Amino acid sequence: MDDPASRMPSDVVATSVARLTREELADLVGDSVERIRDLSARGVIQADEAGLYAPGDAHRIRVIDGFEAAGVPLDVLVRAQAAGVISVALEVNLTGVFRPTVKILVYVNGPPPACRI
Protein backbone atom coordinates (compact mmCIF):
# COMPACT_ATOMS: atom_id res chain seq x y z
CA MET A 1 0.00 0.00 0.00
CA ASP A 2 1.31 3.45 -0.87
CA ASP A 3 1.58 6.36 1.58
CA PRO A 4 -2.00 7.29 2.66
CA ALA A 5 -1.07 10.97 2.93
CA SER A 6 -0.27 11.05 -0.78
CA ARG A 7 -3.86 10.03 -1.56
CA MET A 8 -5.49 12.70 0.60
CA PRO A 9 -6.46 15.73 -1.48
CA SER A 10 -6.50 19.10 0.22
CA ASP A 11 -9.88 19.94 -1.29
CA VAL A 12 -12.36 17.70 -3.05
CA VAL A 13 -15.21 19.44 -4.82
CA ALA A 14 -18.57 17.71 -4.42
CA THR A 15 -20.07 16.94 -7.79
CA SER A 16 -22.57 14.30 -6.74
CA VAL A 17 -24.18 12.77 -3.71
CA ALA A 18 -24.07 9.31 -5.27
CA ARG A 19 -23.41 6.48 -2.86
CA LEU A 20 -20.54 4.05 -3.45
CA THR A 21 -20.38 0.27 -3.56
CA ARG A 22 -17.80 -1.46 -1.39
CA GLU A 23 -15.70 -2.08 -4.49
CA GLU A 24 -15.93 1.56 -5.65
CA LEU A 25 -14.96 2.80 -2.19
CA ALA A 26 -12.00 0.42 -2.03
CA ASP A 27 -10.84 1.56 -5.45
CA LEU A 28 -11.26 5.24 -4.53
CA VAL A 29 -9.10 5.03 -1.40
CA GLY A 30 -6.63 2.46 -2.72
CA ASP A 31 -7.50 -0.17 -0.11
CA SER A 32 -8.74 -3.73 -0.57
CA VAL A 33 -12.39 -4.73 -0.47
CA GLU A 34 -11.52 -6.86 2.57
CA ARG A 35 -10.23 -3.75 4.37
CA ILE A 36 -13.54 -1.98 3.64
CA ARG A 37 -15.39 -5.01 5.07
CA ASP A 38 -13.17 -4.92 8.16
CA LEU A 39 -13.68 -1.19 8.73
CA SER A 40 -17.43 -1.69 8.33
CA ALA A 41 -17.47 -4.60 10.77
CA ARG A 42 -15.58 -2.49 13.32
CA GLY A 43 -18.00 0.43 12.94
CA VAL A 44 -15.47 2.87 11.48
CA ILE A 45 -17.67 3.30 8.41
CA GLN A 46 -21.23 2.17 7.86
CA ALA A 47 -23.09 1.13 4.73
CA ASP A 48 -26.74 2.05 4.30
CA GLU A 49 -29.57 -0.49 3.95
CA ALA A 50 -28.63 -1.05 0.29
CA GLY A 51 -24.99 -1.78 1.20
CA LEU A 52 -23.76 1.55 -0.20
CA TYR A 53 -21.34 4.00 1.40
CA ALA A 54 -21.36 7.79 1.64
CA PRO A 55 -18.63 9.66 -0.28
CA GLY A 56 -17.45 11.02 3.10
CA ASP A 57 -16.45 7.49 4.11
CA ALA A 58 -13.48 7.84 1.73
CA HIS A 59 -12.24 10.75 3.84
CA ARG A 60 -12.79 8.81 7.04
CA ILE A 61 -10.75 5.91 5.68
CA ARG A 62 -7.93 8.23 4.58
CA VAL A 63 -7.78 9.76 8.06
CA ILE A 64 -7.72 6.30 9.65
CA ASP A 65 -5.03 5.19 7.16
CA GLY A 66 -3.00 8.27 8.11
CA PHE A 67 -3.21 7.48 11.81
CA GLU A 68 -2.16 3.90 11.13
CA ALA A 69 0.74 5.07 8.96
CA ALA A 70 1.84 7.20 11.92
CA GLY A 71 1.86 4.11 14.13
CA VAL A 72 -1.53 4.28 15.83
CA PRO A 73 -3.08 0.78 15.80
CA LEU A 74 -6.57 0.39 14.33
CA ASP A 75 -7.83 -1.27 17.53
CA VAL A 76 -6.90 1.84 19.52
CA LEU A 77 -8.66 4.09 17.00
CA VAL A 78 -11.79 1.92 17.10
CA ARG A 79 -11.86 1.98 20.92
CA ALA A 80 -11.28 5.74 20.93
CA GLN A 81 -14.13 6.25 18.47
CA ALA A 82 -16.46 4.03 20.55
CA ALA A 83 -15.53 5.97 23.71
CA GLY A 84 -16.15 9.31 21.99
CA VAL A 85 -12.51 10.39 22.29
CA ILE A 86 -12.02 10.70 18.54
CA SER A 87 -14.53 11.58 15.87
CA VAL A 88 -13.75 11.63 12.17
CA ALA A 89 -16.30 14.07 10.81
CA LEU A 90 -16.87 15.60 7.43
CA GLU A 91 -17.50 19.29 7.04
CA VAL A 92 -18.94 20.91 3.92
CA ASN A 93 -18.56 24.65 3.48
CA LEU A 94 -20.91 26.84 1.47
CA THR A 95 -18.85 26.44 -1.70
CA GLY A 96 -19.46 22.69 -1.68
CA VAL A 97 -15.85 21.87 -0.83
CA PHE A 98 -15.42 18.90 1.48
CA ARG A 99 -12.99 19.45 4.30
CA PRO A 100 -12.37 16.41 6.47
CA THR A 101 -11.99 17.31 10.13
CA VAL A 102 -10.77 15.20 12.98
CA LYS A 103 -11.91 16.04 16.47
CA ILE A 104 -9.71 14.68 19.23
CA LEU A 105 -10.48 15.28 22.88
CA VAL A 106 -7.47 15.63 25.14
CA TYR A 107 -7.85 14.45 28.72
CA VAL A 108 -5.72 15.94 31.48
CA ASN A 109 -5.35 12.59 33.25
CA GLY A 110 -4.98 10.54 30.07
CA PRO A 111 -7.57 8.79 27.94
CA PRO A 112 -10.48 6.84 29.42
CA PRO A 113 -9.64 3.19 30.26
CA ALA A 114 -11.35 1.96 27.08
CA CYS A 115 -8.73 3.76 24.97
CA ARG A 116 -5.56 2.81 26.81
CA ILE A 117 -3.15 0.48 25.08
C-alpha positions in Angstrom: 0.0 0.0 0.0 1.3 3.4 -0.9 1.6 6.4 1.6 -2.0 7.3 2.7 -1.1 11.0 2.9 -0.3 11.0 -0.8 -3.9 10.0 -1.6 -5.5 12.7 0.6 -6.5 15.7 -1.5 -6.5 19.1 0.2 -9.9 19.9 -1.3 -12.4 17.7 -3.0 -15.2 19.4 -4.8 -18.6 17.7 -4.4 -20.1 16.9 -7.8 -22.6 14.3 -6.7 -24.2 12.8 -3.7 -24.1 9.3 -5.3 -23.4 6.5 -2.9 -20.5 4.1 -3.5 -20.4 0.3 -3.6 -17.8 -1.5 -1.4 -15.7 -2.1 -4.5 -15.9 1.6 -5.7 -15.0 2.8 -2.2 -12.0 0.4 -2.0 -10.8 1.6 -5.5 -11.3 5.2 -4.5 -9.1 5.0 -1.4 -6.6 2.5 -2.7 -7.5 -0.2 -0.1 -8.7 -3.7 -0.6 -12.4 -4.7 -0.5 -11.5 -6.9 2.6 -10.2 -3.7 4.4 -13.5 -2.0 3.6 -15.4 -5.0 5.1 -13.2 -4.9 8.2 -13.7 -1.2 8.7 -17.4 -1.7 8.3 -17.5 -4.6 10.8 -15.6 -2.5 13.3 -18.0 0.4 12.9 -15.5 2.9 11.5 -17.7 3.3 8.4 -21.2 2.2 7.9 -23.1 1.1 4.7 -26.7 2.0 4.3 -29.6 -0.5 3.9 -28.6 -1.0 0.3 -25.0 -1.8 1.2 -23.8 1.5 -0.2 -21.3 4.0 1.4 -21.4 7.8 1.6 -18.6 9.7 -0.3 -17.4 11.0 3.1 -16.4 7.5 4.1 -13.5 7.8 1.7 -12.2 10.8 3.8 -12.8 8.8 7.0 -10.8 5.9 5.7 -7.9 8.2 4.6 -7.8 9.8 8.1 -7.7 6.3 9.7 -5.0 5.2 7.2 -3.0 8.3 8.1 -3.2 7.5 11.8 -2.2 3.9 11.1 0.7 5.1 9.0 1.8 7.2 11.9 1.9 4.1 14.1 -1.5 4.3 15.8 -3.1 0.8 15.8 -6.6 0.4 14.3 -7.8 -1.3 17.5 -6.9 1.8 19.5 -8.7 4.1 17.0 -11.8 1.9 17.1 -11.9 2.0 20.9 -11.3 5.7 20.9 -14.1 6.2 18.5 -16.5 4.0 20.5 -15.5 6.0 23.7 -16.1 9.3 22.0 -12.5 10.4 22.3 -12.0 10.7 18.5 -14.5 11.6 15.9 -13.8 11.6 12.2 -16.3 14.1 10.8 -16.9 15.6 7.4 -17.5 19.3 7.0 -18.9 20.9 3.9 -18.6 24.6 3.5 -20.9 26.8 1.5 -18.8 26.4 -1.7 -19.5 22.7 -1.7 -15.8 21.9 -0.8 -15.4 18.9 1.5 -13.0 19.5 4.3 -12.4 16.4 6.5 -12.0 17.3 10.1 -10.8 15.2 13.0 -11.9 16.0 16.5 -9.7 14.7 19.2 -10.5 15.3 22.9 -7.5 15.6 25.1 -7.8 14.4 28.7 -5.7 15.9 31.5 -5.4 12.6 33.3 -5.0 10.5 30.1 -7.6 8.8 27.9 -10.5 6.8 29.4 -9.6 3.2 30.3 -11.3 2.0 27.1 -8.7 3.8 25.0 -5.6 2.8 26.8 -3.1 0.5 25.1 
